[in-house]
Amino acid sequence: MKRFLSVLAIVALVCTMIAPMAVAEEQVTLRVTWWGSQTRHDLTMAAIAKFEEKYPNIKVEPEFTSWDGYWSKLATQVAGGLMPDVIQMDYQYLTQYAQSGVLADLTPYFESGAIDISNVAESVISSGSVGDNIFALSTGTNALATFYRKDVLDKAGVEMPMEPTLEELYAIAATVHEKTGRTQETLVGKDALRNLLRSYGLQLFNDAGDGLGFDDPSYIVKTWQDRLDAVAAGWCLDVGETTATTAFDAMVSDSWATWHWTNELAAYQNGSNCELELACWPVAADSTVSPAYFKPSMFWSVSEDSAVKDAAATFINFFTNDPDCFDIVGIDRAMPISSAMREHIAPTLDETSQKVSAYLDFLGQEGKTSPIMKPDAAASGEVEALLGQYFETVQYGQVDDMTAWAQQFMDEANALLLKAAQPSAE
């Protein structure tokens, strides 16, 4: 009898040991959808083949299309209850899909390590959040940067700090003009205003999207006054003055710096045939918060109704942390969010991409970035155009009281934002 019980115990132990293995090897089908060019389709399909080789229990059913037809197709699938398990998501649509309840919270998979985020900056992780949950993980990142010509600065005998203040940037511009005759723009317009506001912990638009995120016109006045002061000092071209026909030409013949997204560096280097270096966007000397942020090129999300969420998490982890994946896809979906994967692909990158990778690694350090703002308000384009009209009046010297003029802009902008945010009467 004792021997029989011993045999049963051994059998039970063996069953206990193999049961999890049996579950792990259960065959599942994972539907994955994305948009992109034919190149992205080809690279993704090759990566999926590698994924299926490493996880033979998971069969991937790919669904892909161009950007133009992607969102109408996805909306139809959601309405019909046929949403794919893994969805390539875009920042401008994330809130809409998350609030409709069709996306799963990824937090449990982060906490369990099923999706490893140990080498991912907190600001990147938070960019996929809506409310208290995280519904998406970025596939790759871009960031705003100052592109500048070091050869011009060397000739003028000055250096660009990695994190310049506005005051330092404008002092460099004055010296460059004195030594080389080159002029330079100041930061002005919607993006410049947003950068200035973020450096004080404020946002251009409020969270509801029905108004501006600040109520003090002095921030707008500063961007305007900086331009007027630079023109008066002679190192910035006045309204109507120009020495080049394109931005690329300007980097050759006149300007020495410009401000853009990191993924545009190659275009500016090739277009100007100039070697460019990267630094952060400048901030005011008394700023309290880093305005820099990582912008997701796109996201991975998981359907809330998916019956294979664990497999979906495995897929996302593969496209986030697996060297075999990045040996295939490279930077097709922008620079990897994992610092380990950026380091892995670095030897394969050309010199321009290596500059971008190094810059993103710098911003990935603690305290170098702050969380991304919510997607722009519905009337963002109208507000930007209106700001340009007000600034033009300032440039032509037709404004006596810039504070009152800035306040008038804010009143009009708030009215535009409120109207656009209200539901249609139809």
C-alpha positions in Angstrom: 0.0 0.0 0.0 2.8 2.4 0.9 4.5 1.5 -2.4 1.3 2.3 -4.3 0.9 5.7 -2.5 4.5 6.4 -3.4 3.9 5.7 -7.0 0.8 8.0 -7.0 2.9 10.7 -5.3 5.6 10.4 -8.0 2.9 10.5 -10.8 1.3 13.6 -9.2 4.7 15.3 -9.0 5.5 14.6 -12.6 2.0 15.9 -13.7 2.6 19.0 -11.6 5.9 19.6 -13.3 4.7 19.0 -16.9 1.3 20.8 -16.6 2.7 24.3 -16.9 4.8 23.2 -19.9 1.7 21.8 -21.5 -0.1 25.1 -21.0 2.9 27.1 -22.3 3.1 25.0 -25.4 -0.6 25.4 -26.2 -1.0 26.5 -29.8 -2.5 30.0 -30.2 -3.2 32.3 -33.1 -2.3 35.9 -32.8 -3.7 38.5 -35.1 -1.4 41.6 -35.6 -2.2 44.7 -37.6 0.0 47.6 -38.7 0.3 50.3 -41.3 3.3 51.3 -43.3 5.2 51.2 -46.6 6.1 48.0 -48.4 9.5 48.2 -46.8 7.9 48.1 -43.4 5.6 45.2 -44.4 8.6 43.2 -45.7 10.7 43.8 -42.6 7.8 43.1 -40.2 7.0 39.9 -42.0 10.6 38.8 -41.7 10.6 39.6 -38.0 7.4 37.7 -37.5 9.0 34.6 -39.2 11.8 34.9 -36.6 9.2 35.3 -33.8 7.4 32.2 -34.9 10.6 30.3 -35.0 11.4 31.3 -31.4 7.8 30.8 -30.2 6.5 27.8 -32.2 3.3 27.7 -30.2 2.3 31.1 -31.5 1.0 31.5 -35.1 0.8 35.1 -36.3 -1.9 36.2 -38.7 -0.6 39.5 -40.2 -2.9 42.3 -41.3 -1.4 45.4 -42.8 -2.4 48.3 -45.0 -1.4 51.9 -45.8 -2.0 54.7 -43.4 -4.9 56.0 -45.5 -7.1 52.9 -45.1 -5.8 51.8 -41.8 -8.1 53.7 -39.4 -11.3 53.1 -41.3 -10.6 49.4 -41.4 -9.8 49.3 -37.7 -13.0 51.2 -36.8 -15.0 48.7 -38.8 -13.3 45.8 -37.0 -14.0 47.4 -33.6 -17.7 47.9 -34.5 -18.0 44.3 -35.7 -16.2 42.9 -32.6 -13.4 41.6 -34.8 -10.5 43.7 -33.4 -7.0 42.2 -33.9 -5.1 41.1 -30.8 -2.1 43.4 -31.4 -2.7 46.8 -32.9 -0.2 49.4 -34.1 -1.6 52.5 -32.6 -0.9 56.2 -33.2 -0.6 59.0 -30.6 -3.5 61.1 -32.0 -5.9 58.1 -31.8 -4.7 56.6 -28.5 -7.1 58.5 -26.2 -10.1 57.8 -28.4 -9.5 54.1 -28.4 -8.5 53.9 -24.8 -11.6 55.8 -23.6 -13.9 53.6 -25.7 -12.7 50.6 -23.6 -11.3 48.5 -26.5 -7.6 48.5 -25.4 -6.1 46.5 -22.6 -4.1 47.9 -19.7 -0.5 46.8 -20.2 0.5 47.6 -16.6 0.2 44.0 -15.3 2.6 42.8 -18.1 5.1 45.5 -17.2 4.9 44.5 -13.5 5.3 40.8 -14.2 8.2 41.4 -16.6 6.4 39.8 -19.5 7.0 43.1 -21.3 10.4 44.2 -20.0 10.6 48.0 -19.6 13.7 48.0 -17.4 15.8 49.8 -20.1 13.0 52.2 -21.1 12.8 55.8 -19.9 9.8 56.6 -17.7 8.7 59.4 -20.0 8.5 56.9 -22.9 6.4 54.6 -20.8 4.0 57.3 -19.6 3.5 58.5 -23.2 1.2 55.5 -23.6 -1.0 56.3 -20.6 -4.6 57.5 -20.6 -5.8 58.3 -17.1 -4.3 55.9 -14.6 -3.6 53.1 -17.0 -1.1 52.4 -19.7 -2.7 51.3 -23.0 0.2 51.4 -25.4 4.0 51.0 -25.6 6.0 53.1 -28.1 7.8 51.3 -30.9 10.4 53.9 -31.2 11.1 57.5 -30.3 11.9 60.9 -31.7 12.8 64.1 -29.9 13.2 67.8 -30.7 16.8 69.0 -31.1 18.9 71.9 -32.1 20.8 71.1 -35.4 23.9 73.3 -35.6 27.0 73.7 -37.7 30.0 73.1 -35.4 32.4 74.2 -38.2 30.8 77.7 -38.1 31.0 77.9 -34.3 34.7 76.7 -34.4 35.4 79.6 -36.8 33.8 82.0 -34.4 35.6 80.5 -31.4 32.5 79.5 -29.5 31.0 76.2 -28.3 27.4 75.0 -28.1 26.5 73.6 -24.7 24.5 70.3 -24.8 21.8 72.0 -22.8 21.9 75.7 -23.8 19.8 78.4 -22.2 18.1 80.9 -24.4 20.5 83.5 -23.1 23.5 81.3 -24.1 22.1 80.6 -27.5 21.5 84.2 -28.3 24.9 85.2 -27.0 26.5 82.6 -29.3 24.4 84.0 -32.2 25.7 87.5 -31.5 29.3 86.3 -31.5 28.9 84.3 -34.6 27.4 87.3 -36.4 30.3 89.5 -35.2 33.0 87.0 -36.3 31.5 85.5 -39.5 28.6 87.8 -40.6 26.1 85.0 -40.3 22.7 85.8 -39.0 20.4 83.5 -37.0 16.7 83.1 -36.2 15.3 83.2 -32.7 12.7 80.7 -31.4 9.3 82.0 -32.1 5.9 80.4 -33.0 3.8 77.6 -31.6 6.6 75.1 -30.9 8.8 77.7 -29.4 6.0 78.9 -27.1 5.2 75.3 -26.1 8.9 74.7 -25.3 9.0 77.8 -23.1 5.8 76.9 -21.3 6.9 73.4 -20.6 10.1 74.6 -19.1 8.0 76.2 -16.4 5.7 73.1 -16.0 2.9 74.6 -18.1 1.3 73.3 -21.4 0.1 75.1 -24.5 -3.4 73.6 -24.3 -5.3 72.4 -21.3 -6.1 68.8 -20.8 -9.7 69.1 -21.9 -8.5 70.7 -25.2 -11.1 73.5 -24.8 -8.7 76.3 -23.9 -5.0 77.3 -23.5 -3.0 75.8 -20.7 -1.7 79.1 -19.4 -3.2 82.5 -18.5 -0.1 84.8 -18.4 0.6 86.6 -21.7 4.2 87.3 -20.6 5.3 84.0 -22.1 4.1 85.0 -25.6 5.6 88.5 -25.1 9.0 87.0 -24.3 9.2 85.1 -27.7 8.2 88.3 -29.5 10.6 90.6 -27.6 13.5 88.2 -28.1 13.0 88.5 -31.8 12.7 92.3 -31.8 15.9 92.5 -29.6 17.8 90.2 -31.9 16.8 92.2 -35.0 17.8 95.5 -33.3 21.2 94.0 -32.4 21.7 93.0 -36.0 22.3 89.3 -35.7 18.7 88.3 -36.7 17.2 89.1 -40.1 14.3 91.6 -40.0 10.9 90.8 -41.5 11.1 90.6 -45.3 14.9 90.1 -45.3 16.3 86.8 -46.7 19.5 85.4 -48.0 18.3 81.9 -49.0 15.3 80.3 -50.8 15.1 77.1 -48.6 15.9 76.1 -45.1 18.6 73.8 -46.5 20.1 76.7 -48.4 20.1 78.9 -45.3 22.2 76.4 -43.4 24.8 76.8 -46.2 24.8 80.5 -46.9 23.6 82.2 -43.7 22.1 80.5 -40.7 24.1 78.0 -38.6 21.3 76.4 -36.5 17.7 75.2 -36.8 15.2 73.3 -34.7 13.6 70.0 -35.7 12.8 66.4 -34.8 15.7 64.0 -34.6 14.4 61.8 -37.5 14.9 64.9 -39.8 18.6 65.1 -39.2 19.5 63.0 -42.3 17.3 65.2 -44.5 18.9 68.4 -43.3 22.5 67.0 -43.6 21.8 65.7 -47.1 19.9 68.8 -48.2 22.5 71.3 -47.0 25.5 69.1 -47.6 26.7 70.3 -44.2 27.8 68.3 -41.1 25.4 69.0 -38.3 25.6 68.3 -34.6 22.8 67.9 -32.0 22.0 69.8 -28.8 18.8 70.3 -26.7 16.3 73.0 -27.4 17.3 76.0 -25.4 15.4 77.0 -22.2 15.2 80.1 -20.1 17.9 80.4 -17.4 15.2 80.3 -14.7 13.3 77.3 -16.1 12.1 74.8 -13.5 11.4 71.7 -15.6 13.1 70.1 -18.6 10.8 70.7 -21.6 12.3 67.9 -23.6 10.1 64.8 -24.2 10.2 61.6 -26.2 7.6 61.6 -29.0 6.4 58.1 -29.9 6.7 57.3 -33.6 3.9 54.8 -33.1 2.7 52.3 -30.4 1.8 48.7 -29.9 -1.5 48.1 -28.1 -3.5 45.0 -27.2 -7.2 44.4 -27.6 -9.2 44.3 -24.4 -11.3 41.4 -25.9 -8.3 39.4 -27.0 -8.3 35.8 -25.7 -4.5 35.5 -26.1 -3.2 38.5 -24.2 -0.2 36.7 -22.9 0.9 35.8 -26.4 0.3 39.5 -27.4 2.5 40.6 -24.6 5.2 38.1 -25.8 5.0 39.6 -29.3 5.3 43.2 -28.0 8.3 42.2 -25.8 9.9 40.6 -28.8 9.6 43.9 -30.8 10.9 45.8 -27.8 13.8 43.8 -26.4 14.9 41.0 -28.7 18.2 41.5 -30.6 17.0 39.0 -33.2 14.1 41.3 -34.0 16.3 44.5 -34.3 18.8 42.6 -36.4 15.9 42.5 -39.0 13.8 45.7 -38.5 16.6 48.1 -37.5 15.2 51.6 -37.0 12.2 51.2 -39.3 9.9 52.2 -36.5 12.3 54.9 -35.2 15.1 54.5 -32.6 14.3 51.6 -30.2 12.9 52.6 -26.9 15.2 50.2 -25.0 18.7 51.6 -24.4 20.0 48.1 -24.6 18.6 47.7 -28.1 20.0 51.1 -29.2 23.4 49.9 -28.0 22.9 46.6 -29.9 22.1 48.2 -33.2 24.6 51.1 -32.9 27.4 49.3 -34.8 25.1 48.8 -37.8 24.0 52.4 -37.9 25.4 55.0 -40.3 27.1 58.1 -38.8 24.0 60.2 -38.8 21.9 57.6 -37.1 24.6 57.1 -34.5 24.3 60.9 -33.7 20.6 60.5 -33.2 21.1 57.4 -31.0 23.6 59.1 -28.8 21.4 62.2 -28.4 18.4 60.0 -27.4 20.6 58.2 -24.9 21.5 61.5 -23.4 17.9 62.5 -23.0 17.2 59.1 -21.5 19.1 60.0 -18.4 17.2 60.8 -15.2 15.7 64.2 -15.3 16.5 65.1 -18.9 12.9 64.8 -20.1 9.4 65.3 -18.8 6.1 63.5 -19.7 4.7 64.2 -23.1 1.6 66.4 -23.3 -1.7 65.2 -24.5 -2.5 65.2 -28.2 -3.0 68.8 -29.5 -6.5 70.3 -29.2 -8.9 70.1 -32.2 -8.3 73.8 -33.1 -4.6 73.6 -32.8 -4.0 74.4 -36.4 -6.3 77.5 -36.2 -4.5 78.7 -33.1 -1.1 78.3 -34.7 -2.2 80.3 -37.7 -3.7 83.0 -35.5 -0.5 83.2 -33.5 1.4 83.8 -36.7 -0.9 86.6 -37.7 -0.4 88.4 -34.4 3.4 87.9 -34.6 3.4 89.4 -38.1 1.8 92.6 -36.7 4.5 92.7 -34.0 7.3 92.3 -36.6 6.1 95.2 -38.6 6.2 97.5 -35.5 2.5 98.0 -35.4 2.0 97.1 -31.7 2.5 99.6 -28.9 1.4 97.4 -26.0 2.6 93.8 -26.6 1.1 92.5 -23.3 -2.4 93.7 -24.3 -1.8 92.3 -27.8 -0.8 88.9 -26.5 -3.8 88.9 -24.2 -6.1 89.7 -27.2 -4.6 86.7 -29.0 -5.2 84.5 -26.0 -8.8 85.6 -25.8 -9.4 84.7 -29.5 -7.5 81.4 -29.1 -9.6 80.4 -26.1 -12.7 81.1 -28.0 -11.6 79.0 -31.0 -10.6 76.1 -28.7 -13.9 76.2 -26.8 -15.9 76.2 -30.0 -14.0 73.3 -31.5 -14.3 71.2 -28.4 -18.1 71.5 -28.1 -20.1 68.7 -29.6 -21.7 69.3 -33.0 -25.4 70.3 -32.9 -26.1 67.9 -35.8 
